[in-house]
Amino acid sequence: MLVISACLLALSLLYLFYKLIDKRISQSCYILHYECFKPTEDRKVSTEFSGKMIRKCKNLGIHDYQFLLRAIVSSGIGEETYGPRNFFLGHGTNSSLNDSLHEMDEFFSETLDKLFSRSRISPQDIDILVVNVSVMASVPSLTSRIINHYKMRDDVKSFNLSGMGCSASLISINIVQNMFKTHRNKLALVLTSESIAPSWYNGNERSMILTNCLFRCGGASVLLTNKRSLQKQSMFKLKCLVRTHLGSSDEAYTCCRQQEDDKGHVGFFLGKTLPRTATRALTENLKNIAPKILPLTAIFCFILIANIQKFGAKFLHIRVKRKVILNFKLGVDHFCLHPGGKAVIDGVKQSLGLTEGDMEPSRMTLHRFGNTSASSLWYVLGYMEAKKRLKKGDRVLMIGFGSGFKCNSCMWEVLRGLDDKNVWEDCVDNFPPKSLTNPYLEKYGWINDDPWIPPPEIVQAFASIESGA
């Protein structure tokens, strides 16, 4: 009896162990494929074109024009980014609902058609659909629009997110990750974009007109699964994901928001406290994700040295020239950082103690495609893949920021060698360029003159606008 009891106990333990392992495997989250959106060549937004768009805004004066041009040429955004079609049809400053819907239709049809074709997955196989577009909330929802277009099953689980800002991609991934924990053998789609067509601000508040110059068209569709049978075909495996939300702080909540100015014009306010808030959000997020992705020895050494420095400063009055920085390279091979702007990239570089080589994918994405909001991270990842830098076993850290204020991050493990040139196919061999200097600055250096004397043709253009000509 004792032998039989021992055998039964052993079998029970083995079964429980098997179920535990099986559950963990079934809850895994893999990326099968992803596609980034590339608009047509006739939609490229040069600095020259941006200047013409600015001059069309009747509420902007000649010094506002100078201010915006200065911001554009120093932003790190190149001459080949893309804008919505209504910008080129003459009503970019006064868009319609159809402009926004056309922008979204163009994005999701092109990326999803390619995604389904290359992955050999049918739209009817999709179990979960998540769409995030911050500033557009159509009725029916965009998820319903996609379900109707592709005639998806009537039991597809759909989630339509708005107002999440540039960090929405990883929020969508987190929704899929949680769904996978309770639903086995599923396929999920995440579509991430921003509607630029209706986002032009027609006022003249300095804290709100900057967004007219900083955002560009783009989008990405990502196919995910927790099917064990598709593991070998997958590109990435999600290792961990951490979300940080500072919304309880009034300063964080109000530093980046959509609002009306005194004249009723709707736009996006960017406060002076935004850099400080972003740094705080990043710090809090890294505190939580560091123990999940770094070896314990690295964390222990960091804590030890930091405390020694504090002790020396407090009791021995030893001034520390440079504070110790936790070395994330001990657990990360590639940094996929949101290209929200030159200042954002420089700030993350300094906070993490990274090299210019680490920042290259983000800088090149900002230069070639601009800040496409939540979808920007996938263009950065595409650059790494196009440059053949992603090898099996490599670890990729994604970090995104968003209004609210939020900082989200996750770690992906590369499951096989990747070398698809994707959306970068026609230009990746030319990157990085010898210089990122905006050619407009060389051609029109007068925008930085102090005091500024506008050229006669600019004075004449604004005089024509004021007279209604």
Salt bridges, closest charged atoms under 4 A:
ASP22 OD2 - ARG184 NH1 2.90
ASP22 OD1 - ARG228 NH2 2.23
GLU35 OE2 - HIS33 NE2 2.97
GLU35 OE2 - ARG118 NH1 2.90
GLU41 OE1 - LYS44 NZ 2.74
ASP42 OD2 - ARG85 NH1 3.68
ASP64 OD1 - ARG206 NE 3.15
GLU80 OE2 - LYS44 NZ 3.35
GLU80 OE1 - ARG368 NE 3.86
ASP99 OD2 - HIS91 NE2 3.16
ASP105 OD1 - ARG145 NE 2.74
GLU106 OE1 - ARG43 NH1 2.80
GLU106 OE2 - ARG85 NH2 3.18
GLU110 OE2 - LYS114 NZ 3.58
ASP127 OD1 - ARG153 NH2 2.67
ASP155 OD1 - ARG153 NE 2.83
GLU251 OE1 - ARG276 NH2 2.77
GLU284 OE2 - LYS287 NZ 3.65
ASP333 OD2 - ARG395 NE 3.22
ASP346 OD1 - ARG363 NH2 2.50
GLU356 OE1 - LYS349 NZ 2.95
GLU356 OE2 - ARG363 NE 2.39
ASP358 OD2 - LYS329 NZ 2.84
GLU360 OE2 - ARG389 NH2 2.74
ASP394 OD2 - HIS334 NE2 2.92
GLU413 OE1 - LYS239 NZ 3.47
ASP420 OD2 - ARG118 NH1 3.70
ASP426 OD2 - LYS38 NZ 2.67
ASP429 OD1 - LYS421 NZ 3.55
